[in-house]
Amino acid sequence: METAPSRLQQLLAFYEEDPTDPFTIYALATEYRASEPLRAMDYYQKLLAEHPDYVGTYYHAGKLLQQLGNPEEAEKVYRTGLSVARRAGQLHAASEIQQALNQLLGLDYEDD
C-alpha cells in the first residue's frame, strides 16, 4: 500500500516544477524551520534576493537569523522589511516587523 506523499515531498515537487514561485519557496522555508534551520535560511535568502516584495519573508527570516545568532543581519532584514511592508500598504505586517525590531534592539517596554 502506498502512503500519501508528505507535505514536504509535495512542496519539493512543486518547487521542482517551478523554482521561482515565492509561495512554494516560503512554504519550504516554513517546513524546514524547526528541523533544519540552516536549510530554511537558504530558502529565506532566496526569497529576499529574488522576491524582495514578498512581505511575509522578512519577519520570519529576521527571527530565524536571531535564533541562529546573527542579530546584525536580522536587524538589516527587519529594516528592509519595514520599508517593503509600508510601501505595499501592509500595515499589520509592518507593525509585526517593527515589534520584532524593537525587541531585537531592546526597545520593547511591554511586560511579558
C-alpha positions in Angstrom: 0.0 0.0 0.0 1.4 3.4 -1.0 1.5 6.2 1.5 0.4 9.7 0.5 3.4 12.0 -0.1 4.3 14.2 2.9 3.6 17.9 2.7 7.4 18.4 2.4 7.6 15.9 -0.6 4.7 17.7 -2.3 6.3 21.1 -1.8 9.6 19.8 -3.1 7.8 18.5 -6.2 6.1 21.9 -6.7 9.5 23.6 -6.3 11.0 21.3 -8.9 8.2 22.2 -11.3 8.5 26.0 -10.6 11.6 27.0 -8.6 10.5 30.7 -9.0 7.2 30.5 -7.1 7.6 32.6 -4.0 4.8 30.9 -2.1 6.4 27.4 -2.6 9.8 28.8 -1.5 8.2 30.4 1.6 6.3 27.2 2.4 9.6 25.2 2.2 11.3 27.6 4.5 8.5 27.3 6.9 8.5 23.5 6.7 12.3 23.3 7.4 12.4 26.0 10.1 12.1 23.7 13.1 14.1 20.7 11.9 16.7 22.2 9.6 17.0 25.9 10.3 20.1 26.4 8.0 18.2 24.9 5.1 15.2 27.1 5.9 17.5 30.1 5.9 18.7 29.2 2.4 15.1 29.4 1.2 14.5 32.7 3.0 17.7 34.1 1.5 16.5 33.1 -2.0 13.2 34.9 -1.3 15.0 38.0 -0.1 17.2 38.0 -3.2 14.7 37.0 -5.9 11.3 38.2 -4.4 12.1 41.3 -2.3 8.5 42.3 -2.4 7.3 39.1 -0.7 6.5 40.8 2.6 5.9 37.6 4.6 9.6 36.7 4.4 11.1 39.5 6.4 9.6 38.8 9.9 10.4 35.0 9.8 13.8 35.5 8.2 14.7 38.0 10.8 13.5 35.8 13.6 15.5 32.8 12.3 18.6 35.0 11.9 18.3 35.9 15.6 17.8 32.3 16.5 21.0 31.4 14.5 22.9 34.1 16.5 23.1 36.8 13.8 21.4 39.9 15.2 23.1 42.4 12.9 21.8 40.6 9.8 18.4 40.2 11.5 18.3 44.0 12.0 19.0 44.7 8.4 16.3 42.2 7.3 13.8 43.8 9.7 14.6 47.4 8.5 14.3 46.4 4.8 11.1 44.5 5.6 9.6 47.6 7.3 10.1 49.7 4.1 8.8 46.9 1.9 5.7 46.3 4.0 4.9 50.0 4.3 5.4 50.6 0.6 3.0 47.7 -0.1 0.5 49.1 2.4 0.7 46.0 4.5 0.5 47.8 7.9 -0.2 44.7 10.0 3.0 43.1 8.7 4.9 46.4 9.2 3.7 46.5 12.8 4.8 42.9 13.5 8.2 43.6 11.9 8.5 46.9 13.9 7.8 44.9 17.2 10.4 42.3 16.3 12.9 45.1 15.5 12.1 46.9 18.8 12.5 43.6 20.7 15.9 42.9 19.0 17.1 46.4 19.8 15.8 46.2 23.4 13.3 48.9 22.9 10.2 46.9 23.9 8.9 48.0 27.2 6.0 45.6 27.5 5.9 43.2 30.3 5.8 39.6 29.1 
